[in-house]
Amino acid sequence: MVRVRRQMGDGSTMTELSIGLVIGQLHRGGAETQLVKLALGLHERDVRVVVYCLSNVTEPHADVLTRAGILVRTLPDLPLGTSPRWLRLRKQVREDQVQIIHSFLLGPAVHTAIALLGIRRTAFIASNRTCDMQRPLMRRLLEAWALRRASMVTVNSTPAIEFTGNYYFLRKSKIKFIANGVGPLSDLMPSRKEARESLNLRPDAQVILGLFRLSPEKELEVFCRTVERTFKDLPSAQCLIAGDGPLREWLEKRIADSPIRTQFRLLGPRDDVPTLLAAVDLLLLTSSFEGMPNGVLEAMSAGLPVVATHVGGLVDLVEPGKTGHLCPAGDRDKLASACMVLLQDPARAREMGRQASTQCKERFGVEKMVQTYLDLYRDL
């Protein structure tokens, strides 16, 4: 193992860290976004970082990483008869001489655990970023084996500590909570007037934003019904939905059949999130389970109140009555009622948004997140 040593100002030397981060894809997902923030933050601290992507889905993040000078290696699944991903990952880890491999999400954890069998000089950190209890038995057992192989398992919500320990048979002492990070968005946001003009929204319209991947756990039927009940007596209100995913076609048909179809706008994947946040009144999320969603963090950082379900890491983010409202998963009436309260009392909504922004700065900054991971790597 080659360890790079760097001369310090006092004449001493310190070992320079070399970290490998493993992820399945580099699309706009939450885990992927956090990995990119971590990689960039470590790189700025002179840590050598290599990102291993276990597919050819590398947009939009691979370009960002590459432009920053971070090596991105793609290891897609190949036809039978060729080297499996775990074997190619094993070869790259050895060639890149990384000291610590940190896998994001459970699928990459399994590949990484297999790749590192017999390699004792590379430390392995896994992560679980979900509280999904609907895993097939064999998949659950394989994920449990991979997590048990790791020196440490990071989670991004406090409920995930209990869940990961119980569901995957891990000691709680092996699990470390590190919250997601979000940077300040105020400098990137246009004025409310400019944002609404760019989106063709009326200045006085009441606007709800959905900002999430279009996937089953987001409970899109609950989302649509919540908006329909909220807008029952608000004919000029609008709901913007930004995101993409496997349920996009279903959602397009659902909106086309909605009695308020003209009040929904499906925007697709967007890179102008600050503009969207500047234009709306609140963020709505109706998930059945979550980790610590980036969309909620970004909304809070931008000074928006949040209405969401009482699941996963949302309990770490939203303080009911102060920064938003949490409602039971699936309860459309309570979700709609919470949205109505905020839309009918703009002053209260603005105060909640202000408190949400303050909370983000104090508890969920990117700098804090990166430093906590760096301390963990150094401890290993």
Secondary structure, 3 states (H helix, E strand, C coil): CCCCEEECCCCCEEECCEEEEEECCCCCCHHHHHHHHHHHHHHHCCCEEEEEECCCCCCCHHHHHHHCCCEEEECCCCCCCCCCHHHHHHHHHHHHCCCEEEECCHHHHHHHHHHCCCCCCCEEEEEECCCCCCCCHHHHHHHHHHHHHCCEEEECCHHHHHHHHHHCCCCHHHEEECCCCECCCHHHCCCHHHHHHHCCCCCCCCEEEEECCCCHHHCHHHHHHHHHHHCCCCCCCEEEEECCCCCHHHHHHHHHCCCCHHHEEEEECCCCHHHHHHHCCEEEECCCCCCCCHHHHHHHHCCCCEEEECCCCHHHHCCECCCEEEECCCCHHHHHHHHHHHHHCHHHHHHHHHHHHHHHHHHCEHHHHHHHHHHHHHHC
